[in-house]
């Protein structure tokens, strides 16, 4: 029997697999979801202004009439970069006279300040306010946010190669140790450089937890892999909600980070409770260990396995070809470039909208909660419609719906102003729903489009493009802050919307994969989607098992 036939005997998603799936896939997804966008709170920049000179107990909030008078004297009442703000954020007046009781326009000049006071209406204390990362240093916030995604990129490649060499379990435990140390250590970051380096390590550790996804998915039977691949996204979204609830209660970046990082200590127990991947053991020639794990799983699932489990077919590793084979013909080149672009855009859109919460009107925490909740109906619709409408229609519809919704915000901000701020927020939420749905579909769609001999390489390259989109997401989300004003609030949404619509329209060039045999060879890939291929192909719904590059779509 080959390995998939063994899984059919074992139960494609039995009790044992569900336990492993929950521990190795779902729980790390909760941590990953929280850590992925925690910078919304750690690097949040509240309303601020220059601190009043020679006033030790200055606060952003007006204390009394005397305090109000000093603020009016020293702080310009308009910001040159954003007319909607109450104060100039980066300058204050310096007077040439000895006193300010008889000041004139000629006796004062604007000067850049080096100390600030911050509003605590939304955030209590953040790392950005601790380090005063404002004004001319504001670009450093986008850089710090993007470094997490850079870490994910390096971690996925590094830990992915390590998992093939030493095993999935050892690699997962190594990534878990790095996640625990880096996430707890971030709470004590004493400088900007330390913060950026630690966030890079956190990203790398999350990239490494993809080995848990591989362990969980390699034990799932062919007919359950699409379902299992999407269900993990619910736990990722739950991480968003958990983060929002903790941030709402604590309002202090140190305690928010520490509260979310302490549970990662539990992942150390995986050394004793998570099994090694039987597929990996089998490919390494360690049949006895693989058989021991499978028979233990059979006991938990209460099924009987035949005495002889493995034959030569079970130990054979499918032959592969190099990734540049995807560029060997016009059909494959076009299809591959469209998939790469869609992966990049859907990742940029998903994380860009999540990081853009602070630019939306209304209650900050409610907006963040709604952004997270949008994932649940998105994934549910995917589960309900993918096998009815097909992958192509679902992905294209989600991208275009979300894109048009985001593009429409230019109208509500330009012509509606404050009266239509609620509609701008609603449209942004529709955009998030569309991006979440597209993210869930593109993973399955891509895996079914790439030929078997190059599927792993194709999925790895696609995932790399997604991480590039994640790196760009903070810059897109913060572009509105740099522009300022009501129009600035719409800029990130317009960029995201335009890219989504273009990617959605490009996906119309891709062939449908529903109820069609997946291509095995490069020749199959070239002919896939043509009338000749459909005539000769046997209808099947099989899905290839994931490998080191075939990782969770949330990377």
Protein Blocks (a to p, Z undefined) as FASTA:
>chain_A
ZZklmmmmnopalfklmmmmmmmmmmmmmmmmmmmmmmmmmmpccddddddehiakbcfb
dfblmlmmmmmmmmccbdfklmkbmbdfkbccddfbfbfklgcfklgccdddfbdcddfk
lbmcdfklmnopghjlmmmmmmmmmmmmmmmmmmmmmmmmmmmmnojklmmmmmmmmmmm
mmmmmmmocbfklmmmmmmmmmmmmmmmmmmmmmmmmmpcfklmmmmmmmmmmmmmmmmm
mmmmmmmmnopaklmmmmmmmmmmmmmmmmmmpccdfklmmmnopamlmmmmmmmmmmmn
opacdfblbdfklmpccddddfklmmmpfklmmmmmmmmmmmmmmmmmmmmmmmmmmmpg
cjfklmmmmmmmmmmmmmmmmmmmmmmnomklmmmmmmmmmmmmmmmmmmmmmmnmmmlm
mmmmmmmmmmmmmmmmmmmmmmmmmmmmpcfklmmmmmmmmmmmmmmmmmmmmmmmmmmm
mngpjklmmmmmmmmmmmmmmmmmmmmmpccfehpacdfblmlmmmgopaklmmmpccdf
bdcdddfklccfkZZ
